[in-house]
Amino acid sequence: MKDFQSYARKEIKKFLPQAQKSMAQLNKETQRLMEKTEKNLLQTYAKTKRATEALIFKARREKLYYELGRAVLSVLTAEQLNHKRIAPTVKEIKKINRKVGSKA
């Protein structure tokens, strides 16, 4: 038993420096990979945040256009609604509203 223990200790001592070097290299590579991954995640987050903010501003703009259209529509007279430049758009809006209402 004593011989086996001394033999095992000698063998472990042979491979220990190589194993330590391998572990150190693995640790360095893992740290580099983590830093690269963190950098990519931060870049992706920044891009996504900018895209989301742009989408929010576009939605706000569309809402304001909608509110402006409703306000203008309430002010327009029937004669103005039949104007050649306005009438086709009003008809298209009514048509779309009917389709949306039937889908809801």
Secondary structure, DSSP 8 states (H G I E B T S, - for coil): -HHHHHHHHHHHHHHHHHHHHHHHHHHHHHHHHHHHHHHHHHHHHHHHHHHHHHHHHHHHHHHHHHHHHHHHHHHS-HHHHTSTTTHHHHHHHHHHHHHHHHH-
